[in-house]
Amino acid sequence: MNALLVLALCLAGCSAALLGGPLHRVRAAARRDPGGTRAPAWRSRLSRDAAAEAAEWVALLRRLAALLQAGRSPATAFEGAAGGAGHRSRTPTARHVEQLCAAVAAAARLGLGTADALAAVPSPALGHRPLERWAASATAELTLCWEVSERTGAPLAELLGGLADALEAELDAEAARSTALAGPRSTVRILSWLPVLGIALGMLMGVDPLRTLFTTPWGVAALVAGAVLTVLGRAWTRALIARAEAVGAR
């Protein structure tokens, strides 16, 4: 019986250490999709590549720069960019990019200003807050490039190409930060479950740590102190990781 309990504790600790973080983020990230229906959290989170979706904006800028450099008008340039976005991917970001291009192309055909049409595009509902912030920022910077070109006569294709390079460099930096922080996150989860594994090891050695923890004054004091220190340690490490993630963030 003790051996089975030890085995169960070990399996629970290892499973929670390896999967607890991702599964917690999956449950916490359940949001409405762009169609207004609630998608299953595990499917929308595990099957979604946020970095690839953010790169849709880099691809859009490069397509626009190439089309404008080839002599296309703003309307035809956005029409061509919309076709490229729609047929290559059907992610929420790609659908928003396609809708943005279609709206701006329609406004340009009516003689309205491209910068005004870009500024009038509503904030997207992508079901992913970092991607929504990225979309809003990329749209604002695209609008700014257009305004600068209209006011100063600067080559728009070069401005868009430079913006695409800047966004791509920012994506690379974000990927590097995520890779650097993957180890600390895993270490925090494993260390958080070490007390459980320690209890299992004590039972395997033939002692009864549970009785000591719950039936003796010193055991109860150690249990309370350990729980408080564990919670404080998790909060502290999460704050450190969040601060590290915020370095260079938009």
C-alpha positions in Angstrom: 0.0 0.0 0.0 2.8 2.4 0.9 4.6 1.5 -2.3 1.5 2.3 -4.4 1.1 5.6 -2.6 4.8 6.5 -3.2 4.4 5.6 -6.8 1.3 7.8 -7.1 3.0 10.7 -5.5 6.0 10.5 -7.7 3.9 10.2 -10.9 1.7 13.2 -9.8 4.8 15.3 -9.0 6.5 14.6 -12.2 3.4 15.1 -14.3 2.6 18.4 -12.7 6.2 19.6 -13.0 6.3 18.8 -16.7 2.8 19.6 -17.7 1.4 21.9 -15.0 2.7 25.1 -16.5 1.4 24.6 -20.0 -1.9 23.2 -19.0 -2.4 26.1 -16.6 -1.7 28.5 -19.4 -4.1 26.6 -21.6 -6.9 26.9 -19.1 -6.1 30.6 -18.5 -6.0 31.4 -22.2 -9.5 30.3 -23.2 -11.0 33.3 -25.0 -13.5 33.9 -27.7 -12.3 33.5 -31.2 -12.9 36.1 -34.0 -16.2 34.5 -34.9 -17.7 35.0 -31.5 -17.7 31.3 -30.4 -15.7 29.9 -27.6 -13.1 27.5 -29.0 -11.7 24.7 -26.8 -8.8 26.1 -24.8 -6.5 23.1 -25.4 -7.0 23.2 -29.1 -6.8 26.9 -29.7 -3.7 27.2 -27.5 -1.7 24.1 -28.4 -2.3 24.3 -32.1 -1.6 28.0 -32.4 1.8 29.5 -33.3 1.8 33.1 -32.1 5.2 33.8 -33.6 4.1 32.6 -37.0 0.9 34.7 -36.8 2.9 37.8 -35.8 5.2 37.2 -38.8 2.1 37.7 -41.0 2.6 41.5 -40.5 6.2 41.3 -41.7 5.0 39.4 -44.8 2.3 42.0 -45.4 4.8 44.8 -45.3 7.2 43.1 -47.7 4.4 42.4 -50.1 3.2 46.0 -50.0 6.7 47.3 -50.5 7.3 45.0 -53.5 4.0 45.9 -55.1 4.4 49.6 -54.6 8.0 49.4 -55.9 6.6 47.7 -59.0 4.4 50.7 -59.7 1.1 49.6 -58.3 -1.4 52.0 -56.9 -2.4 51.8 -53.2 -5.7 50.1 -54.1 -4.1 47.4 -56.3 -1.2 47.0 -53.9 -3.6 46.2 -51.0 -5.7 44.0 -53.2 -2.7 42.0 -54.1 -1.5 41.8 -50.5 -5.0 40.7 -49.4 -4.9 37.8 -51.9 -1.5 36.7 -50.7 -2.6 36.7 -47.1 -5.8 34.9 -47.6 -4.6 32.0 -49.7 -1.5 31.2 -47.7 -3.0 30.9 -44.2 -6.3 30.9 -42.4 -5.1 31.9 -39.0 -7.1 34.7 -37.1 -4.2 37.1 -37.9 -4.2 36.2 -41.6 -8.0 36.8 -41.7 -7.6 40.2 -40.0 -4.8 41.1 -42.4 -7.0 40.1 -45.4 -9.9 42.2 -44.0 -7.7 45.2 -43.4 -6.3 45.0 -47.0 -9.8 44.7 -48.4 -11.0 47.7 -46.4 -8.1 49.9 -47.4 -8.3 48.9 -51.0 -12.0 49.8 -51.1 -11.3 53.1 -49.5 -8.5 53.9 -52.0 -10.8 53.1 -54.9 -13.3 55.6 -53.5 -10.6 58.3 -53.4 -10.2 58.3 -49.6 -6.7 58.7 -48.0 -4.9 55.4 -47.3 -3.6 56.6 -44.0 -7.1 57.6 -42.9 -8.4 54.2 -44.0 -5.7 52.4 -42.0 -6.4 54.6 -38.9 -10.2 53.7 -39.2 -9.5 49.9 -39.1 -11.0 48.7 -35.8 -8.8 46.8 -33.3 -8.9 43.1 -34.0 -10.3 40.4 -31.7 -7.8 37.6 -32.2 -8.4 35.7 -29.0 -4.8 36.3 -28.0 -3.9 39.5 -26.2 -0.2 39.7 -27.3 -1.2 39.2 -30.9 -3.9 41.9 -30.6 -1.4 44.4 -29.2 1.1 43.4 -31.9 -1.6 43.9 -34.6 -2.6 47.3 -33.2 1.0 48.4 -33.1 1.9 47.2 -36.6 -1.2 48.9 -38.0 -0.3 52.2 -36.3 3.3 52.0 -37.6 2.0 51.2 -41.1 -0.3 54.2 -40.9 2.6 56.4 -39.7 4.8 55.3 -42.6 2.0 56.2 -45.1 1.6 59.6 -43.4 5.3 60.4 -43.5 5.5 59.4 -47.2 2.5 61.6 -48.1 3.8 64.6 -46.2 7.5 64.4 -47.1 7.6 62.5 -50.3 9.8 59.8 -48.8 9.9 56.5 -50.8 7.1 54.5 -49.3 8.5 51.1 -50.4 11.7 51.8 -48.5 9.8 52.9 -45.4 7.8 49.7 -45.5 10.9 47.6 -46.0 12.6 49.2 -43.1 9.5 48.7 -40.9 9.4 45.0 -41.9 13.1 44.6 -41.0 12.4 46.3 -37.6 9.4 44.0 -36.8 11.4 41.0 -37.9 14.2 41.9 -35.6 11.8 42.4 -32.8 10.3 38.9 -33.4 13.7 37.4 -33.3 14.5 39.1 -30.0 11.2 37.9 -28.5 12.0 34.3 -29.7 15.4 34.6 -28.0 13.9 35.8 -24.8 11.4 33.0 -24.8 14.1 30.4 -25.4 16.3 31.9 -22.6 13.4 31.8 -20.1 12.2 28.3 -20.9 14.8 26.8 -18.6 14.0 28.9 -15.6 10.3 28.2 -16.0 10.8 24.5 -16.0 13.2 24.7 -13.1 10.6 26.6 -11.0 7.9 24.0 -11.7 10.2 21.1 -10.8 11.4 22.8 -7.6 7.8 23.5 -6.6 7.1 19.8 -6.6 10.2 18.7 -4.8 8.5 18.7 -1.4 6.0 16.2 -2.7 8.7 14.0 -4.1 10.6 14.4 -0.7 7.5 13.0 1.1 7.4 10.1 -1.3 11.1 9.4 -0.8 10.6 9.5 3.0 7.8 7.0 2.8 9.9 4.8 0.6 12.7 4.9 3.3 10.2 3.5 5.8 9.3 6.7 7.8 5.9 8.4 8.0 6.4 12.1 7.1 2.6 12.6 6.7 1.9 11.7 10.3 4.7 13.9 11.5 3.5 16.9 9.4 -0.1 16.6 10.5 0.0 15.3 14.1 2.9 17.0 15.7 3.3 20.7 16.6 6.8 20.9 14.9 5.4 19.1 11.9 2.5 21.5 11.5 4.8 24.5 11.9 7.1 23.1 9.3 4.2 22.4 6.9 2.8 25.9 7.3 6.2 27.5 7.0 7.0 25.4 3.9 3.7 26.3 2.2 4.2 30.0 2.9 7.7 30.0 1.6 6.7 28.0 -1.5 4.0 30.4 -2.4 6.3 33.4 -1.8 9.0 31.7 -3.9 6.6 31.1 -6.8 5.4 34.7 -6.7 8.9 36.0 -6.6 10.2 33.9 -9.5 7.1 34.7 -11.5 7.7 38.4 -10.9 11.4 38.0 -12.0 10.3 36.1 -15.2 7.7 38.7 -16.0 10.2 41.5 -15.5 12.7 39.7 -17.8 9.9 39.2 -20.4 9.1 42.9 -20.3 12.6 43.9 -21.2 12.5 45.2 -24.7 8.8 44.4 -25.0 6.5 46.6 -27.0 
